[in-house]
Amino acid sequence: MPSDDPYELPTLDRFDRAILRELSAQGRLSMTELAARVGLSKTPVAARVRRLEEAGVIAGYRAVLSPIRLGLAHVAFVEVRLADTREAALRAFNTAVRAIPEVEECHMIAGGFDYLLKVRTRDIAGYRAVLAESISALPHVASSSTYVAMEAVKDDAPAEGI
């Protein structure tokens, strides 16, 4: 069962780490194949995977889609500054930004601006529409600055650090 403290780290041994590396690279492995790759039998691997899921270390499984093949090649990073940063304003912004499907990621930042958004659209015209109609209309937005990504040099999960 996950701890009440989201920052409490579970104890992971070398087999747990190997399981996590394998599943992060290919989440559809069968327990038999996963067991063979990490050097354990199927039953202990299944128990470890279940324990890692229950502890919240494995948060879920999903298909990794190719945005390029889906026609969503345009990526922009947007710095957003809010006019009000009291807790109610932050909550209102957070709730509203989650409803914009083009916003792939949203991070609250400690620095010269309040939020950093990763926005994915078909092209610059699509981005312009999202900026004008959705991002600028978010609660308490005072200003934004856009940076268009020309190329993703590294875009993967942190499996190597496990």
C-alpha positions in Angstrom: 0.0 0.0 0.0 1.4 3.5 -0.8 2.5 5.6 2.0 0.6 8.8 3.0 3.9 10.6 2.3 4.3 10.9 -1.6 8.0 11.6 -1.1 8.7 8.5 1.0 10.9 6.3 -1.1 10.3 2.5 -1.1 13.2 0.2 -0.7 14.2 -1.2 -4.1 16.7 -4.0 -4.6 18.5 -4.8 -7.8 15.7 -7.1 -9.0 13.1 -4.4 -8.4 15.2 -1.9 -10.3 15.8 -4.4 -13.2 12.0 -5.0 -13.4 11.4 -1.3 -13.5 14.0 -0.8 -16.2 12.5 -3.6 -18.4 8.9 -2.5 -17.9 9.7 1.2 -18.6 11.3 0.1 -21.9 8.5 -2.3 -22.9 5.5 -2.4 -20.7 3.7 -5.2 -22.5 6.3 -7.9 -21.5 4.7 -11.1 -20.3 5.6 -12.1 -16.8 7.5 -15.1 -18.3 9.6 -12.9 -20.5 10.1 -10.3 -17.7 11.2 -13.1 -15.4 13.7 -14.4 -17.9 15.1 -10.9 -18.5 15.7 -10.2 -14.7 16.8 -13.6 -13.7 14.0 -14.7 -11.5 11.1 -17.2 -11.9 7.6 -16.0 -12.9 5.9 -16.2 -9.5 8.4 -13.9 -7.6 8.4 -11.5 -10.5 4.6 -11.3 -10.5 4.6 -10.7 -6.8 7.3 -8.0 -7.1 5.3 -6.2 -9.9 2.2 -6.4 -7.8 4.1 -4.9 -4.8 5.5 -2.1 -7.0 2.1 -1.3 -8.3 0.5 -1.3 -4.8 3.4 1.0 -3.6 2.7 3.4 -6.4 6.1 3.0 -7.9 4.4 1.7 -11.1 1.7 4.3 -11.5 0.1 2.6 -14.6 0.6 1.4 -18.1 -0.1 3.1 -21.4 0.7 3.1 -25.1 3.4 5.6 -26.1 2.0 7.4 -29.2 4.0 9.0 -31.9 3.0 12.7 -32.0 4.7 13.0 -35.4 2.7 10.2 -36.9 -0.4 11.8 -35.5 0.3 15.1 -37.2 1.3 16.9 -34.0 4.8 17.9 -34.8 4.7 21.5 -33.5 6.0 21.9 -29.9 6.1 25.2 -28.1 7.2 25.9 -24.5 5.2 28.7 -22.9 6.3 30.7 -19.9 3.2 32.0 -18.1 3.1 34.7 -15.5 0.1 35.2 -13.3 -1.4 38.4 -12.1 -2.3 36.7 -8.8 -0.4 33.9 -7.1 -2.5 33.4 -4.0 -3.6 29.8 -3.4 -7.1 30.2 -4.8 -5.7 31.7 -8.0 -3.2 28.9 -8.4 -5.9 26.3 -7.9 -8.1 28.0 -10.5 -5.3 28.1 -13.0 -4.3 24.4 -12.4 -7.9 23.2 -12.8 -8.4 25.2 -16.1 -5.1 24.3 -17.7 -5.8 20.6 -17.2 -8.8 21.0 -19.5 -6.7 22.1 -22.5 -5.9 19.0 -24.6 -3.0 20.6 -26.4 -1.1 21.3 -23.1 1.0 18.1 -22.8 2.7 19.2 -19.6 2.3 22.0 -17.1 4.9 22.7 -14.3 4.8 25.3 -11.6 8.1 27.0 -11.6 10.1 28.8 -8.9 11.8 31.7 -10.8 11.0 34.6 -13.1 7.7 33.2 -14.2 5.0 31.0 -12.6 4.3 28.1 -15.0 6.0 26.4 -17.9 3.7 24.7 -20.4 4.6 22.2 -23.1 2.1 22.7 -25.9 1.7 20.3 -28.9 -0.2 21.3 -32.1 -0.2 20.5 -35.8 1.5 23.7 -36.8 2.1 27.4 -35.9 -1.4 28.4 -36.9 -2.8 25.7 -34.5 -0.5 27.0 -31.8 -1.6 30.6 -32.4 -5.2 29.6 -32.0 -4.5 27.6 -28.7 -2.6 30.6 -27.3 -5.3 33.1 -28.2 -8.4 31.1 -27.3 -7.2 28.9 -24.5 -3.9 29.8 -22.8 -4.5 33.6 -22.7 -8.0 33.0 -21.4 -6.8 30.9 -18.4 -7.6 32.4 -15.0 -5.2 35.1 -13.8 -2.8 35.0 -16.8 -0.9 38.3 -16.9 1.5 37.5 -19.7 3.2 34.7 -21.6 6.3 34.1 -23.7 6.6 31.4 -26.3 9.6 29.3 -27.3 9.2 27.0 -30.3 11.1 23.8 -30.2 13.0 23.0 -33.5 14.0 19.5 -32.6 13.7 17.0 -29.7 17.3 16.0 -28.9 16.3 13.8 -26.0 12.7 12.8 -25.1 12.5 9.7 -23.1 11.7 8.3 -19.6 14.4 8.2 -16.9 14.8 4.4 -17.0 18.6 4.5 -16.9 18.7 6.2 -13.5 16.8 3.4 -11.8 
